Protein backbone atom coordinates (compact mmCIF):
# COMPACT_ATOMS: atom_id res chain seq x y z
CA UNK A 1 0.00 0.00 0.00
CA UNK A 2 1.43 3.39 -1.00
CA UNK A 3 1.71 6.35 1.36
CA UNK A 4 -1.11 8.05 -0.55
CA UNK A 5 -3.36 5.03 -0.09
CA UNK A 6 -2.58 4.87 3.63
CA UNK A 7 -3.40 8.55 3.95
CA UNK A 8 -6.71 7.98 2.19
CA UNK A 9 -7.59 5.26 4.68
CA UNK A 10 -6.99 7.48 7.72
CA UNK A 11 -9.88 9.26 9.37
CA UNK A 12 -9.29 13.04 9.28
CA UNK A 13 -7.93 14.56 12.50
CA UNK A 14 -10.92 16.92 12.65
CA UNK A 15 -13.17 13.92 13.35
CA UNK A 16 -11.22 13.12 16.51
CA UNK A 17 -11.38 16.78 17.53
CA UNK A 18 -15.17 16.66 17.29
CA UNK A 19 -15.18 13.44 19.31
CA UNK A 20 -13.35 15.31 22.08
CA UNK A 21 -16.00 18.03 21.89
CA UNK A 22 -18.88 15.56 22.22
CA UNK A 23 -17.01 14.06 25.17
CA UNK A 24 -16.82 17.48 26.81
CA UNK A 25 -20.45 18.45 26.21
CA UNK A 26 -21.85 15.05 27.16
CA UNK A 27 -19.92 15.18 30.43
CA UNK A 28 -21.83 18.34 31.32
CA UNK A 29 -25.20 16.62 30.93
CA UNK A 30 -24.71 13.84 33.47
CA UNK A 31 -21.97 15.21 35.72
CA UNK A 32 -24.78 16.31 38.02
CA UNK A 33 -25.46 12.62 38.76
CA UNK A 34 -22.44 12.52 41.04
CA UNK A 35 -22.85 16.04 42.43
CA UNK A 36 -26.52 16.10 43.44
CA UNK A 37 -25.88 16.23 47.21
CA UNK A 38 -23.32 19.05 46.88
CA UNK A 39 -25.43 21.11 44.51
CA UNK A 40 -28.55 20.62 46.63
CA UNK A 41 -26.70 21.70 49.78
CA UNK A 42 -25.24 24.77 48.04
CA UNK A 43 -28.66 26.03 46.94
CA UNK A 44 -30.48 24.82 50.04
CA UNK A 45 -32.86 22.57 48.14
CA UNK A 46 -33.74 18.87 48.09
CA UNK A 47 -31.84 16.40 45.93
CA UNK A 48 -35.03 15.71 43.98
CA UNK A 49 -35.34 19.40 43.08
CA UNK A 50 -31.64 19.56 42.23
CA UNK A 51 -32.34 16.75 39.76
CA UNK A 52 -34.22 19.31 37.65
CA UNK A 53 -30.80 20.39 36.36
CA UNK A 54 -30.64 17.04 34.57
CA UNK A 55 -34.25 17.26 33.43
CA UNK A 56 -33.93 20.75 31.95
CA UNK A 57 -30.74 19.86 30.07
CA UNK A 58 -32.55 17.00 28.41
CA UNK A 59 -35.59 19.23 27.80
CA UNK A 60 -33.45 21.76 25.94
CA UNK A 61 -32.10 19.04 23.67
CA UNK A 62 -35.62 17.89 22.77
CA UNK A 63 -36.42 20.97 20.74
CA UNK A 64 -32.82 21.92 20.13
CA UNK A 65 -31.85 18.94 17.97
CA UNK A 66 -34.49 19.26 15.21
CA UNK A 67 -34.54 23.06 15.48
CA UNK A 68 -30.77 23.37 15.06
CA UNK A 69 -30.83 20.87 12.20
CA UNK A 70 -33.26 23.08 10.29
CA UNK A 71 -31.89 26.52 11.28
CA UNK A 72 -28.28 25.69 10.46
CA UNK A 73 -28.96 23.84 7.22
CA UNK A 74 -27.51 26.71 5.15
CA UNK A 75 -24.84 27.88 7.62
CA UNK A 76 -21.19 26.88 7.32
CA UNK A 77 -20.99 23.83 9.54
CA UNK A 78 -17.70 24.80 11.19
CA UNK A 79 -19.38 28.07 12.20
CA UNK A 80 -22.24 26.13 13.75
CA UNK A 81 -19.85 23.86 15.63
CA UNK A 82 -17.68 26.68 17.02
CA UNK A 83 -20.69 28.84 17.90
CA UNK A 84 -22.31 25.94 19.74
CA UNK A 85 -19.19 25.52 21.87
CA UNK A 86 -19.02 29.24 22.70
CA UNK A 87 -22.68 29.37 23.72
CA UNK A 88 -22.20 26.21 25.75
CA UNK A 89 -19.28 27.83 27.57
CA UNK A 90 -21.43 30.86 28.32
CA UNK A 91 -24.09 28.64 29.84
CA UNK A 92 -21.52 26.97 32.06
CA UNK A 93 -20.14 30.36 33.19
CA UNK A 94 -23.57 31.64 34.17
CA UNK A 95 -24.14 28.40 36.08
CA UNK A 96 -21.10 28.89 38.28
CA UNK A 97 -21.62 32.63 38.84
CA UNK A 98 -25.24 32.52 39.99
CA UNK A 99 -26.67 31.89 43.44
CA UNK A 100 -30.22 31.69 42.07
CA UNK A 101 -31.38 28.17 41.33
CA UNK A 102 -33.73 29.25 38.53
CA UNK A 103 -30.95 31.19 36.80
CA UNK A 104 -28.94 27.96 36.98
CA UNK A 105 -31.86 26.14 35.36
CA UNK A 106 -32.04 28.72 32.54
CA UNK A 107 -28.28 28.52 31.97
CA UNK A 108 -28.44 24.72 31.77
CA UNK A 109 -31.22 25.00 29.18
CA UNK A 110 -29.13 27.34 27.01
CA UNK A 111 -26.13 25.01 27.28
CA UNK A 112 -28.30 22.06 26.28
CA UNK A 113 -29.56 23.74 23.10
CA UNK A 114 -25.96 24.48 22.16
CA UNK A 115 -25.05 20.85 22.86
CA UNK A 116 -27.86 19.59 20.64
CA UNK A 117 -26.63 21.87 17.86
CA UNK A 118 -23.15 20.37 18.04
CA UNK A 119 -24.44 16.80 18.18
CA UNK A 120 -26.77 17.38 15.23
CA UNK A 121 -24.10 18.86 12.98
CA UNK A 122 -21.00 17.01 14.23
CA UNK A 123 -21.91 13.62 12.80
CA UNK A 124 -22.84 15.14 9.45
CA UNK A 125 -19.49 16.93 9.26
CA UNK A 126 -17.64 13.73 10.16
CA UNK A 127 -19.43 11.82 7.43
CA UNK A 128 -18.64 14.50 4.86
CA UNK A 129 -14.95 14.71 5.83
CA UNK A 130 -14.41 10.96 5.85
CA UNK A 131 -16.22 10.23 2.60
CA UNK A 132 -18.57 7.33 1.80
CA UNK A 133 -16.00 4.58 2.39
CA UNK A 134 -15.24 5.67 5.97
CA UNK A 135 -18.52 7.37 6.83
CA UNK A 136 -19.83 4.91 9.40
CA UNK A 137 -16.52 4.73 11.24
CA UNK A 138 -16.14 8.51 11.37
CA UNK A 139 -19.63 9.05 12.77
CA UNK A 140 -19.06 6.29 15.31
CA UNK A 141 -15.89 8.06 16.49
CA UNK A 142 -17.74 11.35 17.04
CA UNK A 143 -20.60 9.69 18.87
CA UNK A 144 -18.16 7.50 20.79
CA UNK A 145 -16.84 10.66 22.41
CA UNK A 146 -20.25 11.10 23.99
CA UNK A 147 -20.22 7.57 25.33
CA UNK A 148 -16.72 7.97 26.76
CA UNK A 149 -18.05 10.87 28.81
CA UNK A 150 -19.86 8.33 30.98
CA UNK A 151 -16.68 6.27 31.38
CA UNK A 152 -14.18 9.04 32.09
CA UNK A 153 -15.71 12.51 32.08
CA UNK A 154 -18.58 12.02 34.54
CA UNK A 155 -16.56 10.07 37.15
CA UNK A 156 -13.62 12.49 36.96
CA UNK A 157 -15.89 15.51 37.00
CA UNK A 158 -17.82 14.10 39.94
CA UNK A 159 -14.58 13.42 41.82
CA UNK A 160 -13.27 16.94 41.13
CA UNK A 161 -16.60 18.40 42.17
CA UNK A 162 -16.60 16.48 45.44
CA UNK A 163 -13.02 17.51 46.18
CA UNK A 164 -13.15 21.18 45.15
CA UNK A 165 -16.86 21.98 44.81
CA UNK A 166 -19.29 21.46 41.95
CA UNK A 167 -18.62 24.97 40.61
CA UNK A 168 -14.98 24.05 39.98
CA UNK A 169 -16.09 21.25 37.66
CA UNK A 170 -18.30 23.68 35.74
CA UNK A 171 -15.47 26.25 35.50
CA UNK A 172 -13.32 23.57 33.90
CA UNK A 173 -16.03 22.67 31.38
CA UNK A 174 -16.48 26.34 30.43
CA UNK A 175 -12.75 26.88 29.89
CA UNK A 176 -12.29 23.68 27.90
CA UNK A 177 -15.22 24.59 25.65
CA UNK A 178 -13.54 27.87 24.66
CA UNK A 179 -10.33 26.02 23.85
CA UNK A 180 -12.31 23.45 21.87
CA UNK A 181 -14.04 26.20 19.86
CA UNK A 182 -10.65 27.64 18.87
CA UNK A 183 -9.40 24.21 17.84
CA UNK A 184 -12.53 23.56 15.77
CA UNK A 185 -12.09 26.87 13.94
CA UNK A 186 -8.51 25.98 13.00
CA UNK A 187 -8.94 22.28 12.18
CA UNK A 188 -12.42 21.78 10.67
CA UNK A 189 -12.37 22.81 7.00
CA UNK A 190 -15.06 24.82 5.29
CA UNK A 191 -17.84 22.91 3.57
CA UNK A 192 -16.40 21.36 0.44
CA UNK A 193 -19.49 21.72 -1.73
CA UNK A 194 -22.76 23.58 -1.95
CA UNK A 195 -25.47 21.82 0.00
CA UNK A 196 -28.89 21.38 -1.63
CA UNK A 197 -31.54 23.86 -0.57
CA UNK A 198 -33.61 22.56 2.31
CA UNK A 199 -37.24 21.73 1.60
CA UNK A 200 -39.08 22.12 4.90
CA UNK A 201 -42.22 20.63 3.40
CA UNK A 202 -40.31 17.54 2.24
CA UNK A 203 -38.68 17.12 5.67
CA UNK A 204 -41.99 17.39 7.51
CA UNK A 205 -43.85 15.11 5.12
CA UNK A 206 -41.01 12.61 5.34
CA UNK A 207 -41.57 11.90 9.04
CA UNK A 208 -45.11 10.61 8.73
CA UNK A 209 -44.15 6.95 8.83
CA UNK A 210 -45.90 5.09 11.63
CA UNK A 211 -42.92 2.76 11.92
CA UNK A 212 -40.66 5.77 12.53
CA UNK A 213 -42.87 6.98 15.38
CA UNK A 214 -42.98 3.52 16.93
CA UNK A 215 -39.17 3.50 16.95
CA UNK A 216 -39.08 7.00 18.46
CA UNK A 217 -41.59 5.97 21.14
CA UNK A 218 -39.31 3.06 21.98
CA UNK A 219 -36.38 5.49 22.24
CA UNK A 220 -38.35 7.53 24.78
CA UNK A 221 -39.07 4.57 27.03
CA UNK A 222 -35.60 3.00 26.78
CA UNK A 223 -33.88 6.29 27.61
CA UNK A 224 -36.35 7.10 30.36
CA UNK A 225 -35.83 3.72 31.97
CA UNK A 226 -32.04 3.51 31.85
CA UNK A 227 -30.85 7.08 32.17
CA UNK A 228 -33.28 8.19 34.87
CA UNK A 229 -31.88 5.42 37.08
CA UNK A 230 -28.38 6.62 36.26
CA UNK A 231 -29.24 10.27 36.99
CA UNK A 232 -30.44 9.37 40.51
CA UNK A 233 -27.90 6.63 41.17
CA UNK A 234 -26.11 8.65 43.88
CA UNK A 235 -28.97 8.63 46.46
CA UNK A 236 -29.54 4.91 45.84
CA UNK A 237 -25.87 4.01 46.16
CA UNK A 238 -25.28 5.98 49.36
CA UNK A 239 -28.69 5.78 51.01
CA UNK A 240 -29.68 2.18 50.23
CA UNK A 241 -26.57 0.31 49.14
CA UNK A 242 -24.51 1.95 51.88
CA UNK A 243 -21.67 2.89 49.54
CA UNK A 244 -19.31 5.60 50.73
CA UNK A 245 -19.84 8.88 48.86
CA UNK A 246 -16.22 8.88 47.71
CA UNK A 247 -16.88 5.65 45.77
CA UNK A 248 -19.90 6.99 43.88
CA UNK A 249 -17.75 8.25 40.95
CA UNK A 250 -16.30 4.75 40.65
CA UNK A 251 -19.78 3.26 40.48
CA UNK A 252 -20.78 5.80 37.81
CA UNK A 253 -17.65 4.82 35.90
CA UNK A 254 -18.74 1.17 36.03
CA UNK A 255 -22.03 2.22 34.44
CA UNK A 256 -20.12 4.15 31.78
CA UNK A 257 -17.90 1.19 30.92
CA UNK A 258 -20.95 -1.03 30.62
CA UNK A 259 -22.71 1.56 28.44
CA UNK A 260 -19.75 1.91 26.08
CA UNK A 261 -19.28 -1.84 25.68
CA UNK A 262 -23.03 -2.27 25.32
CA UNK A 263 -23.25 0.23 22.49
CA UNK A 264 -20.39 -1.39 20.59
CA UNK A 265 -21.77 -4.89 21.14
CA UNK A 266 -25.31 -3.89 20.24
CA UNK A 267 -24.15 -2.25 17.05
CA UNK A 268 -22.11 -5.26 15.93
CA UNK A 269 -24.76 -7.85 16.75
CA UNK A 270 -27.45 -5.64 15.26
CA UNK A 271 -25.77 -5.59 11.85
CA UNK A 272 -27.21 -9.00 11.04
CA UNK A 273 -30.28 -9.11 13.30
CA UNK A 274 -31.31 -5.57 14.28
CA UNK A 275 -34.81 -6.30 15.59
CA UNK A 276 -33.78 -9.38 17.57
CA UNK A 277 -30.80 -7.56 19.08
CA UNK A 278 -32.90 -4.62 20.21
CA UNK A 279 -35.63 -6.85 21.61
CA UNK A 280 -33.18 -8.97 23.63
CA UNK A 281 -31.44 -5.85 24.93
CA UNK A 282 -34.73 -4.32 26.10
CA UNK A 283 -35.95 -7.49 27.81
CA UNK A 284 -32.57 -7.82 29.49
CA UNK A 285 -32.78 -4.19 30.65
CA UNK A 286 -36.10 -4.85 32.36
CA UNK A 287 -34.65 -7.94 34.07
CA UNK A 288 -31.54 -6.09 35.24
CA UNK A 289 -33.54 -3.12 36.53
CA UNK A 290 -35.80 -5.46 38.48
CA UNK A 291 -32.75 -7.20 39.90
CA UNK A 292 -31.24 -3.86 40.90
CA UNK A 293 -34.46 -2.99 42.70
CA UNK A 294 -34.34 -6.31 44.54
CA UNK A 295 -30.65 -6.25 45.47
CA UNK A 296 -29.86 -2.53 45.78
CA UNK A 297 -29.35 -3.00 49.51
CA UNK A 298 -26.09 -4.85 48.83
CA UNK A 299 -23.36 -2.41 47.87
CA UNK A 300 -21.25 -4.39 45.42
CA UNK A 301 -24.27 -6.12 43.90
CA UNK A 302 -25.75 -2.67 43.28
CA UNK A 303 -22.54 -1.48 41.59
CA UNK A 304 -22.29 -4.60 39.42
CA UNK A 305 -25.94 -4.40 38.39
CA UNK A 306 -25.57 -0.70 37.63
CA UNK A 307 -22.77 -1.57 35.21
CA UNK A 308 -24.88 -4.32 33.67
CA UNK A 309 -27.75 -1.86 33.30
CA UNK A 310 -25.43 0.41 31.31
CA UNK A 311 -24.58 -2.53 29.05
CA UNK A 312 -28.11 -3.73 28.34
CA UNK A 313 -29.70 -0.28 28.28
CA UNK A 314 -27.29 1.21 25.75
CA UNK A 315 -27.07 -1.89 23.54
CA UNK A 316 -30.46 -1.09 22.03
CA UNK A 317 -29.70 2.51 21.04
CA UNK A 318 -27.52 1.93 17.92
CA UNK A 319 -30.19 -0.32 16.44
CA UNK A 320 -33.01 2.08 17.30
CA UNK A 321 -31.17 5.02 15.73
CA UNK A 322 -30.49 2.97 12.62
CA UNK A 323 -34.14 1.96 12.33
CA UNK A 324 -35.19 5.57 12.83
CA UNK A 325 -33.00 6.73 9.96
CA UNK A 326 -34.24 3.88 7.79
CA UNK A 327 -37.93 4.59 8.30
CA UNK A 328 -37.39 8.36 8.01
CA UNK A 329 -35.10 8.23 4.97
CA UNK A 330 -37.29 10.72 3.07
CA UNK A 331 -36.45 13.36 5.71
CA UNK A 332 -32.68 12.94 6.21
CA UNK A 333 -32.13 16.00 8.44
CA UNK A 334 -35.01 15.33 10.79
CA UNK A 335 -34.41 11.58 10.74
CA UNK A 336 -30.88 12.29 11.99
CA UNK A 337 -32.04 14.76 14.67
CA UNK A 338 -35.23 13.15 15.99
CA UNK A 339 -33.58 10.21 17.80
CA UNK A 340 -31.52 12.72 19.81
CA UNK A 341 -34.64 14.68 20.62
CA UNK A 342 -36.72 11.68 21.63
CA UNK A 343 -33.99 10.12 23.72
CA UNK A 344 -34.03 13.36 25.65
CA UNK A 345 -37.82 13.26 25.89
CA UNK A 346 -37.27 10.02 27.73
CA UNK A 347 -34.57 11.52 29.93
CA UNK A 348 -36.77 14.51 30.74
CA UNK A 349 -39.86 12.48 31.61
CA UNK A 350 -37.90 9.74 33.34
CA UNK A 351 -35.80 12.05 35.51
CA UNK A 352 -38.86 14.12 36.46
CA UNK A 353 -40.84 11.05 37.50
CA UNK A 354 -37.77 9.63 39.24
CA UNK A 355 -37.46 12.87 41.21
CA UNK A 356 -41.10 12.64 42.24
CA UNK A 357 -40.62 9.01 43.24
CA UNK A 358 -37.50 9.95 45.23
CA UNK A 359 -39.60 12.22 47.44
CA UNK A 360 -42.35 9.61 47.86
CA UNK A 361 -42.48 6.78 50.39
CA UNK A 362 -40.31 4.76 48.00
CA UNK A 363 -37.43 7.16 48.76
CA UNK A 364 -34.14 6.20 47.03
CA UNK A 365 -35.76 3.09 45.53
CA UNK A 366 -38.30 5.27 43.72
CA UNK A 367 -36.16 5.96 40.63
CA UNK A 368 -35.63 2.22 40.23
CA UNK A 369 -39.37 1.64 40.19
CA UNK A 370 -39.74 4.32 37.52
CA UNK A 371 -36.90 2.75 35.54
CA UNK A 372 -38.47 -0.70 35.69
CA UNK A 373 -41.87 0.60 34.56
CA UNK A 374 -40.32 2.48 31.63
CA UNK A 375 -38.24 -0.50 30.52
CA UNK A 376 -41.39 -2.62 30.41
CA UNK A 377 -43.30 0.08 28.52
CA UNK A 378 -40.56 0.12 25.87
CA UNK A 379 -41.58 -3.35 24.81
CA UNK A 380 -45.06 -2.20 23.73
CA UNK A 381 -44.24 0.09 20.75
CA UNK A 382 -41.38 -2.16 19.69
CA UNK A 383 -43.70 -5.18 19.68
CA UNK A 384 -46.10 -3.17 17.51
CA UNK A 385 -43.23 -2.43 15.11
CA UNK A 386 -42.35 -6.13 14.91
CA UNK A 387 -45.97 -6.98 14.15
CA UNK A 388 -46.10 -4.39 11.34
CA UNK A 389 -42.84 -5.69 9.92
CA UNK A 390 -44.08 -9.26 10.01
CA UNK A 391 -47.06 -8.20 7.88
CA UNK A 392 -44.87 -6.26 5.41
CA UNK A 393 -41.60 -8.15 5.33
CA UNK A 394 -40.16 -6.48 2.19
CA UNK A 395 -40.17 -3.12 4.03
CA UNK A 396 -37.97 -4.32 6.87
CA UNK A 397 -34.72 -4.68 4.95
CA UNK A 398 -31.95 -2.26 5.90
CA UNK A 399 -30.91 -1.34 2.40
CA UNK A 400 -28.63 1.61 3.05
CA UNK A 401 -25.13 0.49 4.01
CA UNK A 402 -24.42 3.88 5.58
CA UNK A 403 -27.24 3.36 8.07
CA UNK A 404 -25.89 0.30 9.82
CA UNK A 405 -26.80 -0.31 13.47
CA UNK A 406 -23.26 0.48 14.47
CA UNK A 407 -23.67 4.08 13.33
CA UNK A 408 -25.26 6.85 15.34
CA UNK A 409 -25.79 9.96 13.27
CA UNK A 410 -26.59 13.32 14.76
Secondary structure, 3 states (H helix, E strand, C coil): CCHHHHHHHCCCHHHHHHHHHHHHHHHHHHHHHHCHHHHHHHHCCCHHHHCHHHHHHHHHHHHHHHHHHHHCCCCCHHHHHHHHHHHHHHHHHHHHHCCCHHHHHHHHHHHHHHHHHHHHHHHHHHHHHHCHHHHHHHHHHHHHHHHHHHHHHHHHHHHHHHHHCHHHHHHHHHHHHHHHHHHHHHHCCCCCCCCCCCCHHHHHHCCCCHHHHHHHHHHHHHHHHHHHHHHCHHHHHHHCCCCCHHHHHHHHHHHHHHHHHHHHHHHHHHCCCHHHHHHHHHHHHHHHHHHHHHHCCCHHHHHHHHHHHHHHHHHCHHHHHHHHHHHCCCCHHHHHHHHHHHHHHHHHHHHHHHHHHHCCCCHHHHHHHHHHHHHHHHHHHHHHHHHHHHHCHHHHCCCCHHHCCCCCCC
